[in-house]
Each structure stands twice: as C-alpha cells, then as structure tokens.
Amino acid sequence: MSPSITLLVLLISAATLFSSSSIAHGPGAPPSQRRATSTGTGNCWPQERDALLEFKKGITGDPAGRLASWHEDKEDCCRWAGVRCSNWTGHVVGLHLRKVRTKDPALHDPSETALEGQISPSLTSLHHLEHLDLSLNNLSGPVGHVPEFIGLLKNLRYLNLSCMALSGRIPPQLGNLSNLHYLDLSLFHYFDSIPYLYTTDISCGTDWELSLSGNYFDSPVASCWLWNLTSLQHLELAETFLHGQVPDVLGHMTSLHVLDFSNSFGTIDIMKANMTSLCNLENLDLTYDSLNGDIIDLLLPNCSTSKLKELHLGGTNLTGVIPDWIGRRWSTLLILELYRNQFAGSVPSGIGMLSNLLILDLSYNEFTGPVLSEIGRLNNLVHIDLSHNQFNGSMPSEIGSLGDLLHLDLSQNRFNGPMPSEIGNLYGLLELNLSQNQLSGPVPSQIGMLSKLTYMDLSNNNLTGVISHEHLGGLKDLTTIDLSGNYLKIMVDPAWSPLFRLDYANFATCEMGPLFPDWLQTQEGIIELKMSRVSIFDKLPDWFFSAFSNARRLDISNNAISGTLTNDLQNMTLLENLYLDSNQLTGAVPRLPTNLMELDISENSFSGPLPPNFGTENLEYLNLASNHFTGPIPHSICQMMFLGQLNLANNYFDGEFPLCIEPGSPQILILRNNRLSGNFPSSLQLWTELYVLDLGWNNFSGRLPLWIGNFNELGILDLSANMFTGSIPATITRLNQLSQLNLAGNMLSGPLPRYLSNLTGMTRAYIPTFSAFTYPRPIRPGHFADFGQIIIFLNGSVVRPMTITHVNLSVITKGQERYYKDGGLYGMVSIDLSSNKLSGSIPEEITSLDGVMNLNLSWNQLSGRIPHKIGAMQKLESLDLKENKIYGKIPQSLSNLTYLSYLDLSYNNLTGTIPSGGQLDTLYEQYPFMYNGNSGLCGHPLKKNCSNSSEPVHGGHGRDEYDPKLLSFSFALVVGFVVGLWVAFCVFLFKKSWRIAYFRLFDVAFDNVYVFVVVICARWAKGATTY
C-alpha cells in the first residue's frame, strides 16, 4: 500500500473515532471531562463519580468492605470495585455489586457480606448504565419497595434486584426500560423474613429474559401482564405463588427457550397448559409442581424439529407409563429428570434412542422389570439414578460401555445375581451406589480399577466372598465406603497401607477379625467409622483414640474387644458419638471429650464408682447399662441439660437419686435393677417430658406422689419390684398417653383407681405421636448435625428423632416374664398390678381400654365379680386374675376375645358353668390349671357335670353369697336362735320357782362334776408315785 493511501486511512480512522467520541460525550463536552483512551488511564466522568459517591452514602452497612475503594481521593471511579466503564467513552456502563454467596448454602448468612441500606436516586445520573446487579443484598431501605426511579435508566439492558427482601408492587415505570433484555426480581429464601412482590402491568421490549421467581401474583395467572410479552425467550416463575389456569396464549410464545414454573405454590393448573407448539423450547422445568395426572395428558412440545434439551418433571405426582415415543420426539434431550413420581411399568426401549442424553434420573418411582440393555447405547451419559424403584433381574453388563459415566445409583431396588465385572470399565466413575438390593456372589476384583472412585456403597445385599488388596488397592481417591449388611470378609496384608484416605467407612457385619485391622491407623482423617459386629476378638489397640482424633462418630459395638479406655479419649475434641457397647472392656471410664453427645458403653465389664464430675454438658444420650458400676449416681447428671436418654440399668448403683434443682429434658430414664433406695425421686417432678420411666427392681419405698400424673408425655411407666406402699394415686389416670403400666411386686393396697377410661393411650383409637423406635429431641441453637433427620412440625418446633436402644423392659405376660428390647416395645399395651395387696372390685371402666394386650391383676386381694363387659377388650391376649377372692360366674363375653392366648383364673371363688366358644374351647388343653381352686365351677372342660354333681355347688370355697335359698335358710336360722333365747330369758325373769329349781339343778351338777374330777386326779397322782 502506498504511503498516501496509508495516511488517508489513518486520517479517516481518527476522524471516525473523534466523531463517535463527540456524539457519545456531547458536542460541548470539555476535554477535561473526556476519557480519550481505551487503556483505562485518565479520570472518569465527574458527574458519574459524584453519583456513585452519593450512592455509597445510602449504604449503612458494608461488613465485607466491598466499597472500600470508593473514595473521593481516588478520582478514577472506573477502577472502583464493582464499577465497569466503557473503554471507548469512559462512561459507567455497569454496576455489579452482587453479593457472593458462601460455598456451603446451608451455612449461608446474608449478613456476613451483604450491603445494608437503600438504593440512592443518584443512580439516575448514570445515563449510560446498561448493567445493574444489586442482588443478594439488603438495600430495601425504610420503604422496602422497588424504586420507581429505576425506570429512568433507559439504557439498561440487564437489571437484577433479586433476593433483596423487596416488597409491594412492581412499579409500572419499569415498562419504560425499552432496551431491557434481562429482568430479575426473584426473591428466593436467603433472608429471615421474605416479603412478597406483587406484580402489576408493565410493558417492556421484546426478545428479553424475565425472572419473577419467589414472588406473589395477586390476580389469576391468566390475567397477568407477562403473557403480552409474546417474544419472551426466557421466563422464570420458580417458587412463585400462582393460582388459576395457565392461559392458552402460552402456546403462542414460540420464541421461548426457557420456561421455568418449578416449585410453584398456590392453585395453579399447569397440567392443561398447551405447550405443544413451543418448538424452540430448550429447557422446561416443572419440578415439584402438582401436576397430578397421567404423563400422556401433559401437553408437551410435539414438533418435528424439537430443540428440547432439558426436561425437568421431578416431584410432580405424575402417573402412568413412560411413552415409547419419548426417544423419537425428543432425540435432542440432554437432561431427563422424572424422579419422585408414581410412574409404573417398565422403562421403554425408546429411551435407548436418546443418544445425546447426559443425565437420566428415574429415582423414587414404581418402575418394575429389568433394566433394558438399550441403556448401553447412551454413550454420553454421565449420571444415572434409578434408585428407589422395583427394578429386578440382573444388572445389565452393557452398563460397562458407558465410559463417560460419573455417577451410578441403582440402590433400593430388587436387582439380583452377581455384580457384572464390566463395571470395572467405568474408569471415570466417581460415585457408585448399589445398596439395598439382592445382589449375591463375590464383588468383582475389577472394581479395583476405578481409580477415580470417591464414593462406593454396596451395603445391604447378599454379597459374599473376600475383599482383598486387589479390590481396594487401586481406589486411591476413595473417601466413602459402605460394605455393611453383607457376608463379606475383608482380608488384607497386615502391613498394607492403603492409598486412599477415608472420611466415612461402614464395615458393619463384615468379618474383619479376629485381630484389629492395623491398616485403619493410617486413616487419620476419618470422620465416621462403623465396625459393629465385625468379629474382632482382640484388645483395643493403644493407637485407637489417637489415630481417630478427628472423628465425630465411632462405632465398634457388638464385638469381643477387651482392654481399657485410655486418657487419649478426652483429647478427641470433635467426637460426638461413641458406641463401645457389647464388648469385654474393663476398668474405669476416663474423662470424656467435651463435645460428646452420645455415649454407649453398655454390656461391658466397666467397674468402680463414677467420678463426681462424670459426663459433659453436651450429652444427649448416655447408656451405661449392664456393667459393674457401684456407688451413688453422680450429681453431675443434673447439669446435662440436653440429656434425652439416661440408661443405668443392671449395675450396682446405690443410695438415693440425686436431687436436681434445675428442670431437665430427659425423655427416657431407666434405672432398672440397681440398689437405689429412698422415696420416689423428687427430682423427677422437674422432668415433665419423660416418655419412658423405669425404676423397677430397686429398693425405693414410700408412697407414690400425687404429681406422678403430671407426666403428660409418659408412655411407659415401670415401678415393679420395689417397696412402694399406700394406694395407687388417682392422678395416675391423667396419663392419657400411657401404654404400659407396671406396678407389680410392691406393697400397694386399697382399691383400683376409678376413671381408668381416661388412659386413652391404651385404647385402639389412640395413635401414638412417636413409635418406640424414636423419640423427639430438640435441636439446640447453632447445631446443624444431620439435616436429613430433622422434622419440622406445624407448631414451629424443630426436633430430631433419636433412636431408643438397649431399652429392656420386662412384662409378666402369658404366665412368664418376657423381655421386650428396643423396637419390641412398640405396640405392647399392658397393665401389670400383680403381687400387691390391692382390694375391692375390678372397676367396670377398665373394659373401655380396648387396646390392652396384657392384663395381670394376680396375687392380690381383689373381690367382686369379673367385669361383665370384659369381652370388649378386643386386643386382650393375656388375662391373669389368679390368687384373688373374685366370686360369681365367668362372663360369657370372655369368649369374644379372639386374640386371647393365655387365661388364668385359678384360686378364686368362681362358681357356675364355664362359658364356651372362641379361644375358651382350646386354651384348657394348653393351660389345664387355668380353673384350679374354684370348686364351684363345673361343665366343660372340667369333668364335673353341673346337673349331676355330688358335691354341693354352693358350698365351701366356691360359695356364692347371692344364692337366694342359702340366704333364706341363714335368715331363718338366725331368727329362730334369737327368738328361742329371748323366750328362755323371759321365763326365768318372771317365774321365780322355775328360776330357783334351774339354779339348784345347776349347782348339784357342778358339785358332782367337781367331785369326779378331784377323785380322778388323786388316783392318777397316786399311780404315778408308785411307778
């Protein structure tokens, strides 16, 4: 090119640059106000700089110092944090002050880095502003509305005010933003109190993106202004309150690429929305919307050239069978999510045509049948989740051809047979979950080739064989392993040092012994280790507590581990759960870690007294049962304010229960089978949340307190085998959730309390709030352990269920003492008042407790008749009334007890014919003693015939005091005796001659008897002397 032409080109370029700058800045803009270069040097426009400083004055809180660079002495505002300027004009074109969220959403706190204050009107001076993002801050100001002046920023193309706790109506002035292409006014849930935005009519330009997620539409969705935006490309209404039916105009919005109605609430009807003509739709998200219908009736895009890439229909209550045409109609799909629905049948073979599919999630449905081999055609898959269905058959070996697969979850199905060895071809696999199936046989050694695997769960199958170094040696990135619930034997070289570093390991029920695995001491970063029932018969290694100093949960229960606990235990400052129960550990218990929440060392041989400062204030679960502890219970348990379960059963604790003056929160207190004495513990008056109270088999004495009726939550009360005296307090009938009452083996006297019908927990209509497996525990402030177990109730309280373990309660039922452990407690409804001194009759009200399964009133002094309506106790399985003074006939209604499997009425005063029918016809064969000691009983199955019996039916032990003939005879005898006595008395009183003759005769007779006795005695004395 000639020099003249080159010069001409340069001149033209310079002129063009000058003219564009003049147009942009205004013809009269002085040089001092211009930013001439694109290198970022020079000053920004002063009026825009002042506007930004004025905006900063409206910020009252900046905890992260994000506006620290906004200073008057720093003239170039284009270098301020969050400010973007045009490289050509120097004008501020972008303001990006979005708060950056923390990496862990569960720990996200907006107040940590969010700006506080209000949006200043000075922003209207930024005439060239194109991008404004203030999201995730708290700039709602005193009014809390979306500022109307934002409608003056006419060059805006991007506006994001989401998650700012704004309320009120969306101002119509936003309709003036004719250049706007992206509007986000969504809220979501990042603030403690989320007010709603109400939508109103605004009009904007075409070809733009709109997000109103997390807001409230106060009018029917069909009348909303947004349907006028027929050229919308992106519409987000997630987590929005909508009601009414989606209008047909949705079908005319053919420019839509993204349509998101996910997690909407209200009464919106999306099922009938016509989306068949949305041929440009790439992403349809209806997740967790209540569609409630057959998928065939959902009017999804039906185009010959469909562009659909993402289909999210999880949690929508859809039913039916997946249509086979899914592969032909939507061959472009990348993501298919159909989880948490009610789909049934088999997976159609048409899914094999989705060759571009990356994510397939069919979990939590009711799919059946085998997984078709066509799944092997989906070579691009990176995520497969078929968990929580009813798939059966063997795992298809074709899965091994999915070389890009990162996540494979087939858990909680019915797959059987061996694991395919082809699974070792998934070299990029990160997560593998095959748990809770029926897989059998050995684990293929090829699994050791999955070098990138981080998560492996094969638990709860029927896998057998050996897990060796060949299986584990190549898993260098493994952090989670679960082999529990199988029949595997882990055998590795004692000197083996694995390449992986585990965070979570569960080997429960696998065989790892008999020696303690030394390779575990290399896993110093482990957080949770479960080795229950792994057949270890070895001493607890010295390195155990020091090697796992970072652990939060350790479980080596149900083995035969011996040895003592070292002082290193107290250095495990992160430990929250420690389970050493059912071993052979001995010695004393050392000082516990300060953060320990659950401790179970039951069923060992620990001994000695507990120190006065035993325990920690954070303990929620403490089980020391079945050891050899002695001495008093330390007063330190009164300081365990979060203690929910305390089990000290089967030890040698003595003395009185500690006197606690602060209210506690235990739900379960078990002191069974110790040597405790004193009156009923007064401290329990403050523990009003008790669900299980077992003081049985101790030496407690005195009367039962009246406040025992204040335990409103009490479901199980066992005070058996103590020395309690006095009557049963009537307040006990206020325990309307009680399902098990055991006062046997005391010295209680008096009548049974009336109003037993108030014990509604013993009726069939009662539905317990919590089963015996779990009980509610409050979540303490600032504690976020295991969100998967949190239950939120309607009253606003938040609780976490805790498992009831090692709760052994005995019930004398069916003639023998039976022990119910843990879950066996659930459903047992029982009343046992045997072996006391109770008197009076059995109240008729007891028959209203139709949920009672065991009623034992034996070995008392009860009288009266068996309640006539005893047959109303339909659930009764065992009835024991022996060794009382009950009389009268056996009620015929007793034959109505269809569940009755044990009956003992022996040694009472029962009379009459034994009723027949139901269980009464067969029980005698099994328990032939059931009628013994009732001589007045007759009829089948006894050999005594009621009509021809030679023995008096109403005599002796079997007498019935209500026999009218017996009453008449007795009355006549008494009257005759009294009348005869008075006749003789009156005769002697008025006839003196008769009276003298009577007494003279009496004197003569007395003298004769006296002489006779003296003579006989003298002869006897003389004979004895001679001898």
Secondary structure, DSSP 4 states (H G I P E B T S, - for coil): --HHHHHHHHHHHHHHHHHHHHHHH-TT--GGG----SSS-S---HHHHHHHHHHHHTEEE-TT-TTTT--TT---GGGSTTEEE-TTT--EEEEE-PPPPPS-GGG--GGGT--EEB--GGGGG-TT--EEE-TTSB-BTTT-BPPGGGGG-TT-SEEE-TTS--BEEPPGGGGG-TT--EEE----S-SSS-PPEEP------SS-EEE-TT-B--S-GGG-GGGG-TT-SEEE-TT-EEEEEPPGGGGG-TT-SEEE-TT-EEEEE-TT---TT-TT--EEE-TT----EEGGGS-----TT----EEE-TTS-EEE---TTHHHHTTT-SEEE--SSEEEEPPPGGGGG-TT--EEE--SSEEEEPPPGGGGG-TT--EEE--SSEEEEPPPGGGGG-TT--EEE--SSEEEEPPPGGGGG-TT--EEE--SSEEEEPPPGGGGG-TT--EEE--SSEEEEEE-HHHHTT-TT--EEE--SSEEEE---TT---S---SEEE-TTSB--SSPPGGGGG-TT-SEEE-TTS---SBPPTTHHHHTTT-SEEE--SS--EE---GGGGG-TT--EEE--SSEEEE---PPPTT--EEE--SSEEEEEPPTT-S-TT-SEEE--SSEEEEPPPGGGGG-TT--EEE--SSEEEEPPP---S----SEEE--SSEEEESSPGGGGG-TT-SEEE--SSEEEEEPPGGGGG-TT--EEE--SSEEEEPPPGGGGG-TT--EEE--SSEEEEPPPS-GGG-GGGSTT---SS-TTEEEEEPPTT----GGG-EE-TTS-EEEEEE--S-EEEEEETTEEEEEEGGGGTT--EEE--SSEEEEEPPGGGGG-TT-SEEE--SSEEESPPPTTGGG-TT--EEE--SS--EEPPPGGGGG-TT--EEE--SSEEEEEPP-STTHHHHHHH-TTTTTT-TEEESTTSS--SSS-SS-TTSGGG--TT-HHHHHHHHHHHHHHHHHHHHHHHHHHH-HHHHHHHHHHHHHHHHHHHHHHHHHHHHHHHHHHH-
